[in-house]
Amino acid sequence: MTASRHVALLRGINVGGKNMLPMKELTRMFAAAGCGDVTTYIQSGNVVFSAKDKVVAGLGGLIAKQVEEQFGLQVPVVLRTAAEVETVIRSNPFLRAGAAEETLHVSFLADRPGAGLVAGLDAGRSAPDEFVVVGREIYLRLENGVSGTKLSNAYFDSKLKTVSTMRNWQTVLKLAEMMAGA
């Protein structure tokens, strides 16, 4: 079985001087876990790597545990395959509607929320910002940026009973490019 490309998205790393985690150490953790071609993108916990399915199966929990043991940080780790990220890019309803790319973000969810939980979300919580939940992703159009919205990880985590981590659209595109080997 050949190794496939993946991305690990760690939430809240090296943001605003908090949860400091050296990317070199994070790269080492992934390599020690059996991953190859490990690279990071910017300093905020984006790790692109190759691994076989059996390595990926327990990887999120393993990395989260190591980060907590070595750095004292409780950091959720959300994983996606290269194919899943490509689907995210093709499926963005706001992009298809002509929204400006600089307003677009994606929250990646650890688990697929139930329809009842999704129905309980408040569409008007942070107007004019908008969101659409599709599977394990939340597509967001944030007119005033991340700092000006009430559509936060904490909000979605509490309402959807899962863990989310948000990336801006340019980061999503760059991660896809890195996974494709470009």
KEKE-3310 file (N, C-alpha, C; in steps of 0.2 Angstrom, whole numbers, plus 5000, padded with zeros to 4 digits):
npx = (5004:5003:5009:4999:4995:4992:4985:4988:4979:4982:4975:4975:4989:5004:4998:4995:5006:5003:5002:5014:5024:5037:5039:5049:5050:5037:5037:5047:5040:5030:5037:5043:5032:5030:5028:5031:5040:5037:5032:5029:5018:5018:5018:5007:5003:5000:5003:5009:5010:5015:5008:5004:4988:4986:4995:4990:4978:4978:4984:4981:4977:4989:4998:4992:4993:5007:5011:5004:5011:5025:5024:5014:5002:4985:4980:4969:4969:4966:4963:4965:4963:4972:4963:4951:4953:4954:4941:4935:4939:4933:4920:4916:4903:4902:4912:4908:4897:4903:4910:4922:4938:4946:4938:4934:4934:4937:4931:4937:4930:4932:4923:4908:4894:4878:4862:4852:4859:4866:4855:4852:4860:4863:4859:4859:4868:4880:4879:4885:4891:4892:4888:4890:4886:4894:4895:4909:4914:4914:4909:4914:4910:4917:4914:4920:4932:4941:4943:4932:4920:4907:4907:4915:4928:4925:4911:4905:4911:4904:4890:4890:4895:4908:4925:4933:4943:4949:4954:4960:4955:4966:4976:4970:4971:4985:4989:4983:4990:5003:5001:4998:5011:5016)
npy = (4994:5011:5027:5041:5058:5070:5082:5090:5099:5110:5117:5134:5137:5146:5159:5175:5176:5166:5149:5143:5134:5126:5124:5115:5106:5100:5095:5085:5077:5072:5065:5055:5048:5040:5047:5053:5065:5077:5093:5110:5124:5141:5147:5142:5129:5120:5105:5096:5080:5063:5047:5031:5023:5016:5022:5035:5033:5033:5045:5059:5059:5054:5064:5076:5071:5070:5084:5090:5083:5087:5101:5106:5110:5110:5104:5103:5092:5091:5081:5079:5072:5074:5073:5076:5089:5095:5093:5101:5114:5114:5114:5126:5136:5150:5155:5150:5159:5171:5178:5188:5182:5186:5187:5174:5159:5143:5132:5117:5103:5091:5080:5074:5084:5081:5083:5089:5097:5105:5112:5120:5130:5148:5158:5171:5176:5184:5194:5205:5192:5176:5158:5141:5124:5110:5094:5089:5102:5119:5132:5149:5166:5180:5196:5206:5201:5188:5193:5202:5194:5184:5171:5160:5147:5143:5145:5137:5124:5122:5122:5112:5101:5096:5098:5112:5120:5134:5141:5153:5157:5158:5150:5138:5135:5135:5124:5114:5115:5112:5098:5093:5093:5103)
npz = (5000:4996:5002:5005:5002:5015:5026:5042:5053:5065:5079:5085:5086:5089:5088:5090:5099:5108:5114:5109:5098:5091:5074:5069:5079:5078:5065:5067:5076:5068:5058:5067:5070:5059:5047:5030:5019:5026:5029:5034:5034:5035:5052:5059:5063:5051:5044:5031:5024:5020:5021:5026:5027:5039:5048:5048:5054:5069:5071:5073:5087:5093:5090:5096:5109:5111:5109:5120:5131:5129:5127:5135:5130:5125:5111:5098:5084:5067:5053:5035:5019:5004:4993:4999:5003:4990:4986:4995:4990:4977:4981:4987:4991:4992:4984:4971:4970:4968:4978:4986:4987:4998:5008:5012:5021:5029:5040:5047:5052:5066:5066:5058:5059:5066:5058:5065:5074:5066:5061:5072:5072:5072:5059:5058:5067:5066:5056:5043:5040:5033:5033:5028:5031:5026:5026:5034:5034:5037:5027:5026:5024:5028:5030:5038:5042:5052:5065:5067:5068:5075:5073:5078:5082:5095:5096:5085:5089:5102:5098:5088:5094:5092:5086:5079:5067:5059:5043:5032:5015:5006:5012:5012:4999:4996:5004:4997:4985:4990:4994:4982:4977:4970)
capx = (5000:5007:5007:4995:4996:4987:4987:4986:4978:4982:4971:4978:4996:5008:4993:4996:5011:5001:5003:5020:5026:5041:5037:5054:5048:5031:5039:5050:5035:5026:5042:5044:5026:5030:5026:5036:5039:5034:5033:5024:5016:5017:5019:5001:5000:4998:5008:5008:5014:5013:5008:5000:4982:4987:4999:4985:4972:4979:4989:4979:4977:4996:5002:4989:4996:5014:5011:5003:5017:5031:5024:5009:4997:4980:4979:4966:4972:4961:4966:4961:4967:4973:4957:4946:4955:4952:4934:4933:4940:4928:4913:4914:4897:4903:4917:4904:4893:4907:4912:4929:4942:4949:4933:4932:4937:4934:4932:4937:4928:4934:4918:4902:4889:4871:4858:4849:4864:4867:4849:4852:4865:4860:4862:4860:4873:4885:4877:4883:4894:4887:4891:4886:4889:4894:4899:4914:4917:4910:4912:4912:4911:4917:4915:4924:4937:4940:4943:4926:4915:4905:4907:4921:4928:4921:4904:4904:4912:4899:4884:4890:4898:4914:4931:4934:4949:4948:4959:4958:4955:4973:4980:4967:4973:4992:4990:4981:4996:5008:4999:4999:5018:5017)
capy = (5000:5017:5032:5046:5065:5072:5088:5090:5106:5111:5124:5139:5137:5152:5164:5181:5175:5161:5142:5143:5127:5127:5120:5110:5100:5097:5091:5079:5072:5068:5060:5050:5044:5036:5051:5055:5071:5082:5100:5114:5130:5146:5145:5141:5122:5117:5101:5092:5074:5057:5042:5025:5023:5013:5027:5041:5031:5036:5051:5065:5058:5054:5071:5080:5069:5072:5091:5091:5081:5091:5108:5108:5113:5105:5107:5099:5090:5089:5078:5079:5069:5078:5073:5079:5096:5097:5093:5108:5119:5114:5114:5132:5139:5157:5156:5150:5164:5177:5182:5190:5177:5188:5186:5167:5155:5136:5128:5110:5099:5084:5075:5077:5085:5079:5088:5093:5102:5110:5116:5124:5136:5154:5161:5179:5178:5189:5198:5202:5186:5170:5152:5135:5118:5105:5088:5091:5108:5125:5138:5156:5173:5185:5203:5210:5197:5184:5197:5205:5190:5180:5165:5158:5140:5141:5145:5131:5118:5121:5120:5106:5096:5093:5102:5115:5124:5138:5143:5157:5153:5157:5145:5131:5134:5134:5118:5109:5115:5108:5091:5090:5092:5109)
capz = (5000:4995:5006:5002:5005:5020:5030:5049:5055:5073:5081:5089:5087:5087:5086:5095:5104:5113:5112:5105:5096:5085:5068:5068:5083:5075:5060:5070:5079:5062:5055:5071:5070:5053:5041:5026:5016:5031:5028:5037:5030:5040:5059:5063:5063:5045:5042:5025:5024:5016:5026:5025:5031:5046:5052:5049:5059:5076:5071:5077:5094:5095:5090:5101:5116:5112:5110:5127:5135:5128:5128:5140:5126:5123:5104:5093:5077:5062:5047:5029:5014:4998:4989:5003:5002:4983:4986:4999:4985:4972:4983:4991:4988:4991:4978:4965:4970:4966:4984:4986:4990:5004:5014:5012:5026:5030:5047:5046:5058:5067:5065:5054:5064:5065:5055:5070:5077:5061:5060:5077:5071:5071:5053:5059:5073:5065:5050:5037:5039:5031:5033:5025:5033:5021:5028:5039:5033:5037:5023:5029:5021:5034:5027:5042:5044:5058:5071:5067:5068:5081:5070:5080:5084:5101:5094:5081:5094:5107:5095:5084:5098:5089:5086:5072:5066:5054:5039:5027:5008:5003:5016:5010:4992:4997:5007:4992:4981:4993:4994:4975:4975:4966)
cpx = (5004:5005:5004:4996:4990:4990:4984:4985:4977:4979:4975:4985:4999:5003:4994:5000:5009:5002:5009:5023:5030:5040:5043:5052:5042:5033:5043:5045:5031:5031:5043:5038:5025:5028:5032:5035:5035:5036:5028:5023:5014:5018:5013:4998:4997:5004:5005:5013:5011:5013:5003:4994:4983:4991:4994:4980:4972:4983:4987:4979:4984:4999:4999:4992:5003:5015:5009:5008:5023:5030:5018:5003:4992:4978:4975:4969:4967:4964:4962:4966:4968:4966:4951:4947:4953:4945:4931:4934:4935:4921:4911:4909:4898:4907:4913:4899:4896:4909:4920:4933:4945:4944:4931:4937:4934:4936:4932:4935:4931:4929:4912:4897:4882:4867:4854:4853:4865:4861:4848:4856:4861:4863:4863:4865:4878:4885:4882:4887:4889:4891:4887:4890:4888:4898:4903:4917:4912:4913:4909:4914:4911:4919:4920:4930:4936:4939:4936:4920:4913:4905:4914:4922:4924:4913:4902:4905:4906:4892:4884:4893:4904:4920:4932:4941:4948:4954:4956:4959:4962:4977:4977:4970:4981:4993:4988:4987:5001:5007:5000:5006:5020:5022)
cpy = (5006:5022:5037:5052:5067:5079:5088:5098:5107:5117:5128:5139:5143:5158:5169:5180:5170:5154:5141:5136:5128:5122:5114:5104:5097:5093:5084:5074:5068:5063:5054:5045:5040:5040:5053:5062:5076:5089:5104:5121:5135:5143:5143:5134:5119:5112:5096:5086:5069:5052:5037:5026:5021:5018:5033:5039:5034:5042:5057:5065:5058:5060:5076:5078:5071:5080:5093:5089:5085:5098:5111:5111:5108:5108:5102:5098:5088:5087:5078:5076:5075:5079:5076:5087:5099:5097:5100:5113:5119:5115:5121:5136:5147:5159:5156:5155:5171:5181:5183:5185:5179:5187:5179:5163:5148:5134:5121:5107:5092:5079:5078:5078:5083:5084:5092:5098:5107:5115:5121:5130:5142:5158:5168:5181:5183:5192:5204:5195:5181:5164:5146:5129:5113:5099:5090:5097:5114:5131:5144:5161:5178:5192:5207:5206:5192:5188:5201:5201:5186:5173:5161:5150:5139:5141:5138:5124:5117:5119:5114:5100:5092:5099:5105:5119:5128:5140:5148:5154:5153:5152:5138:5130:5132:5127:5113:5109:5111:5100:5088:5090:5098:5113)
cpz = (5000:5000:5002:5006:5009:5022:5037:5050:5062:5074:5086:5091:5085:5085:5092:5101:5109:5109:5107:5104:5090:5080:5067:5073:5081:5069:5062:5073:5073:5059:5060:5072:5063:5046:5037:5023:5020:5030:5032:5033:5035:5047:5063:5063:5057:5043:5036:5025:5020:5022:5024:5029:5038:5051:5053:5054:5066:5076:5074:5084:5097:5095:5095:5108:5117:5113:5117:5132:5135:5129:5132:5136:5124:5116:5100:5086:5073:5056:5041:5024:5008:4994:4993:5003:4995:4983:4990:4994:4980:4974:4987:4987:4987:4985:4972:4965:4968:4972:4983:4990:4997:5010:5015:5017:5026:5037:5045:5053:5059:5065:5061:5059:5062:5062:5060:5073:5072:5060:5066:5077:5070:5065:5053:5064:5072:5058:5049:5035:5037:5032:5030:5028:5028:5023:5034:5038:5034:5032:5026:5024:5026:5031:5031:5045:5050:5064:5072:5067:5074:5079:5072:5081:5090:5100:5091:5086:5098:5104:5091:5087:5095:5089:5079:5073:5059:5050:5034:5020:5005:5006:5013:5003:4992:4999:5001:4987:4984:4993:4987:4973:4971:4969)
residu = (MET:THR:ALA:SER:ARG:HIS:VAL:ALA:LEU:LEU:ARG:GLY:ILE:ASN:VAL:GLY:GLY:LYS:ASN:MET:LEU:PRO:MET:LYS:GLU:LEU:THR:ARG:MET:PHE:ALA:ALA:ALA:GLY:CYS:GLY:ASP:VAL:THR:THR:TYR:ILE:GLN:SER:GLY:ASN:VAL:VAL:PHE:SER:ALA:LYS:ASP:LYS:VAL:VAL:ALA:GLY:LEU:GLY:GLY:LEU:ILE:ALA:LYS:GLN:VAL:GLU:GLU:GLN:PHE:GLY:LEU:GLN:VAL:PRO:VAL:VAL:LEU:ARG:THR:ALA:ALA:GLU:VAL:GLU:THR:VAL:ILE:ARG:SER:ASN:PRO:PHE:LEU:ARG:ALA:GLY:ALA:ALA:GLU:GLU:THR:LEU:HIS:VAL:SER:PHE:LEU:ALA:ASP:ARG:PRO:GLY:ALA:GLY:LEU:VAL:ALA:GLY:LEU:ASP:ALA:GLY:ARG:SER:ALA:PRO:ASP:GLU:PHE:VAL:VAL:VAL:GLY:ARG:GLU:ILE:TYR:LEU:ARG:LEU:GLU:ASN:GLY:VAL:SER:GLY:THR:LYS:LEU:SER:ASN:ALA:TYR:PHE:ASP:SER:LYS:LEU:LYS:THR:VAL:SER:THR:MET:ARG:ASN:TRP:GLN:THR:VAL:LEU:LYS:LEU:ALA:GLU:MET:MET:ALA:GLY:ALA)
# end
